[in-house]
Amino acid sequence: MSVLQEVTTASRGSADARSIRDIASARRSVGEPLVDRTVERKPPQLCRIWRIVGLWLRRRHDRHMLRSLSVRDVHDFCPRLSEAEAEMNKPFWRA
C-alpha cells in the first residue's frame, strides 16, 4: 500500500489514524522507498534535449563568428574559402 493510500484510509476516520510523518517513518524503517522512481526517468531525457539545444546554440554562435571574420583571417585556418563559406551557410542543426 502506498503512502498516499495509507494517508487517505487513515483520514477517512479509522480508529488508528496516523499522521503522514508516522507513516513515512514507518516506511523508512521498513526500507520501502517514499518516492515513485518513475519520476526520475524524465531528467535524463531533459538533459539530452538541453544538450542538443546547447550544441545548436554553439554551432549558431560559431558560424556567426566565422561570418564576422575577414577573408584574410579565414585563410589563416582554412586554405580554401569555399569550404569556409559552405560551413558559414549551413543551418545550425547540421554538423
MOMO-V320152 format. One line per field, one symbol per residue. ss: DSSP state (H for helix, E for strand, C for the rest). phi: phi as a letter, one per 30 degrees, with the letter a starting at -180 (. if undefined). burial: I if it has 16 or more other ideal C-beta (glycine too) atoms within 10 Angstrom, else O. A space follows every 50 residues. Layout:
ss: ???
phi: ???
burial: ???
This chain:
ss: CCHHHHHHHHHCCCCCCCCHHHHHHHHHHHCCCCCCHHHHHHHHHHHHHH HHHHHHHHHHHHHHHHHHCCHHHHHHHCCCHHHHHHHHCCCCCCC
phi: .dddddddddddjddcdcddddddddddddjdddcdddddddeddddddd ddddddddddddddddddddddddddcbdcddddddddcddddcd
burial: OOIOOIIOOIOOOOOOOOOOOOIOOOOOOOOOOOOOOOOOOOOOOOOOOO OOOOOOOOIOOOIOOIOOOOOOOIOOOOOOOOOIOOIIOOOOOOO
